[in-house]
Amino acid sequence: MRLVFTPGDDQGYAEARGRLLELFSVWARRRRVEADTTLVAAAVDYKYARDRRLGRWTRAHVADALGMWFPRKVTVLDPDDVPPAFHALIDFLDEHDLFDPQSAEPDALHRQVLDSTPALHDGIADERNYDLGKFWGVQLHRHGVDPADPYAVQRFLDRAAAGETDVDRHALAEIMRRDAERPARPDWAPELPPVPMPGAATLVEAAEASEALELLRRLTHWVRAGRRITSDGRLDRADALDLAAHLQLDHLYREAARTSDDLPEVSLLLRWARAARLVRPVQGRLVAVKSAGPLLNRPIELWRRVFEAVGRLGDSLGGTDVFGAPSLFGMSMSQAFPMLWVALYSAGGGPVPLEHFHRHVRETVNSEAGCVVDDLAGDVEQRLWRRDVTALLDACELLGAIELTETLDPDELDDLAQVAHRDDPDPTVVALTPMGLWAVHEYLLEQGVHVPAPGELADEDLEYLCVRMAGVRAEVAETELAGWVRARPVGAALRELDRFLRRCEVPAQRALALHALGEAGPAGRAVAARHRLHVADAGAPVPGPSWTGPAPAPRDPAAPRTGPVATRHHLEPAG
């Protein structure tokens, strides 16, 4: 049975909640315990809303639930029914060994229920403590209105608005004032995994090997004291062709080029150099930025500046398209690409199918628009969006921030078609390189996001750790689990692992727990063998690694990418 959930996993919680309450009802009947199951459900809902950890209860949690949650959120017909429900829930969790190791002792929780009962009664008695939904729910019950009858509810609300129904208007005014003053709920911060960072030597080597950095250095040196540009900021044709020859780019486009825009690889590099503040326009000429000169010989600093310019580069691509349309409903690349970085970091660096990124962006746009806008996107918007993303991913691959592969598995492609809502999903799979992982780590820290250090979760309970690690790259998850085992005596680790495996039903989490047993030495491997044998005897598949599909195939270097954008396979430094 699941007791820990990731943010937004409402469906998973609803299923686990139903099973938990079913077990509670059976237990209560057998024990002849009198408890209102709906109030037990409300207590479980409190824990999901609070921290999504149903098995962790401290005295502070009990006090908060009884003193704040129930008075504000839960319509209680008889306040005296609440404490018995809490006492019953505590006994149920204790007898089923569902409390996590950091919970308070059951006796302490029972005492806190008694201590918090007066606050519960006081809170329920004062309607000013209610939230708006509970306030009207109480009024409907008090006036005998069936909440399941929408017409009766609307008639009651109309009468209340006209002053024809007796409600506590002072309490209602206080509730409305409190709601108006409550700050907007911020988006939940991502729960990132602890990911090991590459060493300094690895970073220097990767930066020095970056093809994009070499091209941008050569472009900056080529600009020197200045190159003439047109009134709209473009190189004239002669200089653009000279730059293409200097960098050995745009072989297919030079002969037919009439303006610099007809040289897509050169145009992309020029935009990138300007976005990274390596060159800038001054009085009709493109000149090198003097302050950037020393940076050209500091590879890590230069690499990071160029990486940070990627989002601004995408805005330029979308904003100058001949169709004059935004990339996707006004969503700029500088807004969208951080979503990709967070998704990749959350997976320990990847791999992540690109279609999941497209889906996330569309859902974000839908949320901001307050309606489903996918169907409003014409073919032009969709092509522009995917074109711009393709260009930026190629640029990031050239820089050495990511690796691009493709999945060829038919089942995975079918899944991606469901995600994409199209029959031809993009098979591209994205993963961060060690250099890209470091750059995203630095970006997240600058944004004020908490980024756990390796080993930071070693003191957490096992299920919480497995939930956090279930979607993470295998080597990252295994390193963290090994640290968890080392952080406690072998006997304690074995007991918690054995206890968790007896109730765990999620294959990915079982695989992680079995791996942790292997890290606990011969005794742990013996326990793991027993659990594998038990699963096999039950006829269920023995859990394997958390990702068992075929390795993604490398992209075919000869396969062209769609759209007039620069690609890694054409952007090669000379010599």
N, C-alpha and C positions, 0 to 999 in steps of 0.2 A: 504493500500500500504506500502510495506517495504521500509525503508530509511536507515537502519543500518544493517551491514552484519558482519559475522564472517570471520576471515582470511581464504582464500582459497575457499570461497563460490561463485565461479565464475558463476556457473549455476544459483544460486538464484539471483545474481546481474543481469545477462543477462535477466532474466524474468522480474525483476522489472524495469530495464532500458527500455525495450520495452514498458511496460505499461506507464511509465512516459513520454516517448517521444510521445506515442500515445495521451495521455491527453494533452500534450503541443501543439501538432499539432491542436487538436480540439479547444483548447483555443485560439491559435494564429489566426485561421480562424475566430472565432467569434469576436475577438477583432480587427481584421484587422491589426495584427502586422506582419511586414515584418522581418523575421528572418530565417537564414539558420539552419535547424534542425540538420544537420550534425555537425555544430559547437556547437550547444547546447549539442549534444551527447558527443562531445569531452570535454566540460566543466564538464559534469556529470562523464565521465571516469576519469578526473583528481581527482575528489573528492573520487572516489572509490579507486584509486591508492594511494591517500594521506592518508586517514584515514577510508575509508569505511563508511562514515557518510554523506549521500547525503543532509541531511537537515541542516547541520551546515556550515555556511559561515561567515567568518570574513573578515575584510579588508586585513589581511595578506594572506588569501587564494586567494582572487581576484588578489592581486599583484603577488603572486607566479604563478598562472595559466597564467596570461597575460605576465608576464615578463620572465618566464622560460619554463613552460609546452608547451604552444602553439608554441613558436619559436623552441623548441627542438623536439617536438613529432608530431605536427599536420601539415599536408600539407595544406596550406592556399593559395588559388588562389588569393584572394583579401583581404589584411589585414583589409581593412575598413569594412568588413563584420563581424569581430569578436566582436567589442564593441556592436553593436545592438543585437547580439545573447546573450551576457551577460546581457544586460539591460532587454531583454525579459525574460530570465531565472529567474532573480531576481523578476520581476513583477509576473511571473507565480507562483513561490514558495510562494510569499507573499499572493496573492489572494486565493491560495488553502490552506493557513495556514499550510505550510509544513516546515517552518523554525523551528529549535529547539530553546528552550528558551535561549541558550547561543550564538545564532547568532547575528551579528551586525544588526542594523536597516537597512531597505532597502535603505533609503536615503544615509546612510554612504557607503553602497556597491555601489550604483550608482556613488557616488563621486569618489570612488576608481577606478572604471572602467575608468573614465575620466582621473584620475591621472596616471594610468598605461598604457594608450594608447600609449604615446611616446615610452615607453620601449618595447611594443609589436612590433611597427614598426621597431625600431632599431634592435631588436633581429631577426626578420624575414628577414631583409635586409642582414644580415651577415650570410652566409652559414656555417661559422665555429661553429655557435651555434647549428646546427642541430645534431641529432643523426644519426647513419649510415643508418637506414631504411628510415628516412625522406629524407636524402641527395639523395639517389638513386631514391626515389619516385619523387622528384622534377626533377631530370635529365630525368627520363622517360617521364614525362609530357612535359618538355621543348623540347624534341626531338621527340615528337609525337609517343612514343612507348606505345602500349596498355599493361598495367600491367597485364591484364587477359590472355595474350598470352605468355605462358612460353617460346616458341621458340623464339619469337621476343625479349623478355627480355634477354634471354641468348645470342642472337646475339649482342645485344647492349652492354652487359657487356663484351663480348669478344673483341669487337671493342674498348671499353674504356680501357681495360687492355693493348691492343696493342698500345694505344696512337692514335687511329684513330678517336676518338670522343672527342669533346671539353667539358671537365668538369673542374671545379676549383680544380686542384690537390693540391694546397696549403691548401684549406679548407678541402679536403679529408684527407690530411696528419695530420692536426690538430685534426680532428675527430678521426682518428685511434689512434693517440697518447693519446688522452683523454680517449678513451675506454681501452687502454692497461694499463693506470695508475690507472683506477678506481678499487678500492678494490673489491674483490669477495663479492657478496651480501650475508650477513649472513642469516642463517635460521631465520624465524620470531620467536620471542619469544612468547611462549604461553600466551594467555590472561587468567590468572587464576582468579578464583572467590575469594572473601573474605570469608574465612572459619573460624569459631570460633574454637579455640584450647582448648583441655581439660585442667583442672586444675592440679596442681602439685600432689594433693592427688590421682587423677585418674591415673596419670602416675606411681606413686610409686606402687599403688595397682596392676596395670596391669603388671609391670615389675616383681614384686614379685610372681605373679601367673603364669608367663611364664614357660611352661613345658620344652621348649628348653633350657632356662637359667639354670634350675635345672639340666638337663642332662649334660650340658657343665661344670657346676661347679663340678659335681661328677666325670666327666671324668678327669678334670684338677687335682683334688685331687688324683685320682687313679694313674695318671702318676707319681706324687711325684718327687723323685730324678731322675727318668729316667726309660724308658722301651726300650729294645733292638729292633732295626728296621733293616730291610734288606737293601741291597745296593740301592734298588730302593725306599726306604722310607716307606715300609709297616711294620706293626707289624708282628711278627712271629705268627704262628697259635695258639700256646698255650696262648700267651698274648691276642690275639684277642678274643679267646673263653672266657678267664677270664673276659675281659671287657664286653663282651656280657652278661655274667652271672651277673656281678656286676650291670649293668644297666637294666637287665631284657629285653634285646632286641634280635631280630633275632631268636626267638624260632623255626621258621620253617626251618632255614638254618644251625643251629649249627651242627647237626649230619653229614651232607654231606659236610661241609666246609673243603676244603683242604688248602686254604690260607685266609688271612684276607679279600681279595676282594670278597670272597664268602659270606661275612656277610654284606649285603648292608646297613643296618641301622648303624652298627658300623662304616663302612667305611665313610658314610656320616657325622657322628658326628666328626670323626677324621679330615676329610677335613675341616669341619666348624671350629673346634677348631684351626687348623693351619691358616686358612684364617683370623680368628679373632685375631691372635697373642696371643693366650692363651697357646699354646704349640709350640715347634719348634724342628727340628732335630739338634743334636750336636754330631759329631764324632760317628755316628752309634747308637745313642740313642735318643729317644723322651723325651724331658724334658719340664717341665713347665716354662713358661716365668716369671722370677722373678718380673719384673715390673708390670705384670698383676695380681699379688697376691692381692694387696689392692683393685683392681677393682672388685674382686669376691664378695665383701661385699658392693658395691655401685651399686644397681640394675639398676638404670636408665642409668648410664654411661656404664655398662656392656651390657645392652640391646641394646643401640645404636651402640656399637662397633660390636656386633654380627649381627645386622641388616645391617650395612654397608658392612659386609663381604659376603653378599648373592651373589652378582654378581661374586666375585672371586671364590666362591664355585661352581657356574655353569660352569665356564671355566674349572675347574678341572674335573667335571663330563664328559663334552663333549670331552675333550682332551685325556682322558684315555680309551675311548671306544674301544672295540675289532675291530670295523670297521675302526678305525683311521681317521674318518671323522669329520669335524667341525660341530658345532650345526646346522647352517643354512648358507651355502654359505660363511663361514668365519665370520659371525656376532656373536660376543661373547656375552655371557650373561651380562657381565659388560657393554656392549654397549646397549643391548636390554632392560634390566630391568628398567633403568631410563625412557624409553618410557612408560612403564606400570605405573610407579609412577606418571608421569605427567598426563596421561590419567585419573587415579583414582582421583588425586587431582582436575583436571579440572571439574570432575563431583561432586565435593564436598565430595569426599571419595568413590564414587561409588553408586550403583553397576554398573559394566561394564562387558559385556560378554567377556570371554577370547578370543573368535574368533576375536573380534575387535583388540585385541593386536597382534594376529598372522598376521592379514591383514596389520596392520600398519608396522610391521617389514618387511614383504615381499615387501611392497611398498617402504620402505626405501632402502632395498637392490637393488630393481629395479632401483631406482633413482641413487644410487651410482655406479651401474654397467653400467648405460646408456642404458639399454635394459630390456626387460621383462625376468626374469630368473625363474619365477615360474615353467614353463614347463620343465626347465632343472633339477629341483630337483627330484632326484630319491626317491624311497620309503624309502631307508635307511636314507637319509638326513631328510626327513619329520618325520620319526619315532624318529630319534635321537633328533630332535628339540623339538618335543612334549614331549618326555620322559624327557628331561632336564628341560623344563618348568614345567612339572608336579612335578618333584622332588623339585624344588625350591619353588613352591607354597605350597607344603606340608610342607616344612621347615618353610616358612613364617607363615603359619597357626599355626604350632607348637610353633613358637616364640610368636605368638599373634599379628602379624602385620596386618593380613588380615583375612577375613571371606570368606569361600567358600560355595556357594550354587549352585543349578542347576535349570535351567528353564525347565519346563515340558510343556509349552504352545506350541501347534503344530504350530501356526502362527509364534511365535518367533523362533522356531527351523527352520522353512522354511526360515525365514529371515537370520538366521545364516548360513544356507546352501549356500545362495547366497553370503554371505560375505566370507565364507571359500572356495568356489568353490569345495565342496565335499558333498556327500550325507549323511555323518555321522559327522556333526559338533559337536564339544565339547560343551555340554550344560552348562559348568561351568561358573558361574558368580562370579566376584571378587569384594570385597568391603574392604576398609581400616577400621580397628578398630580405636578408638580414639588414641591409642598409635601409630599405623601406620601412622595416619594422622599427628601427631606431628613429627614423624621421617622424613616423606617426606617433611614437611614444613621446617625443619632444613636443609635437603639436598638441597632443592631449594635455600634457602638463601645463602648457601655456594657456590652454582654455580653462584651466582650473578643475579639470576632471581628475578624480582620484584614480590613479593607476597602481594597482597592487604590485608590490615587489615579490619576486620569487620567494616562497616560503611564508608569505604573509598569512595564508589561510591554513597553516599547519595546526593551529589550535582550534579550528572550527570542527563541528561535528561532521561525520563522514557523509551523510546524505547531502548536506549543504555543499560540501566540496565536490561530490560527484555531479550534482546538478550544475554547478558552475563550470565543471570541466567537461561535461558531456559533449558539447559542440566544439571543443577546442582541438587543434591539431594534436595527433597522438603523442608525439614526443614531448610536447609542452605539458599535457595532462599527466603523462607517466612520471615526468620529473617532479611535478607537484605532489602526486600521490606518494612517491618515494620519500619526499620530505615529510609528508604527514606521518608516515610510518615511523621514521627516525625520531620524530618529535615526542614520542611517548614510549613507555615500556612495551616490549614485544607482547607481553600478556594482555595489556590493556588494548593494544591495537587489534590483536586477534579477537578479543571478545567483542569489540565494536564492529569489526568487519563481519564476524559470524552473525551477530545480531541483525545487522543491516541486510545481509544476504537472505536471511530467513523470511523477510517480508518484501524485498525489492522485486518488482515485476518489470522494470524498464530494462531492456537488454543492454543498452549502452551503459547504463549505470552499473549493472551487474558485471559487465566486462571490466570496467574501471576498478570495481571492488576486488574482483578476482586477480587483476594485475597487482593491486596493492598487497594482496596475500602473498603473491610470489616474491614481493620485496621484503617480506617478513621472515625469510629464511625457510629451513626445512619444515618447521612447525606450520608456517603459513601455507606452504605448498600442499601439505597434507590436508589442511582445512579446505583449500581450494579444490583439491581432487574430490573430496567428499561432496562438496556442493555441485561440482560438475556431474558427478555420478547421480546425485539426487535429481538433477534436472533431466539427465538422460533417461533415468528410470521413469520419470513422469511423462516422457514422450515429447518433451519440448526441445527445440534446438539448443545446443550448447552455445552460450554467447561467445562471440569471437571479438576481434577488435571493433572499436566503435565505428570505423569506416572500412567496409569490406569490398567496395566496388572496385572495378578495374582502374588502374592508374590512367589519368587523363592523357590523351595523346598530344604530343607537341604540335603546335601549329605548323602547317606545311609552309616553308619559307617561300615556295613558288606561288602560293595561293594569294591572289590580290585581295585587299580589303576594299569594301565598297566606298564610293564617294570620293570626291576630289580632295583627299587629305593625305598628309605625309604619313608614311608607314615606316616601321623599323627596317623593313627589308629593302627600302630604297634609300633611307637616310644613313648612309655609311660615310665615315670620314675618308678622305683621300689617303692613298698610300698605305 
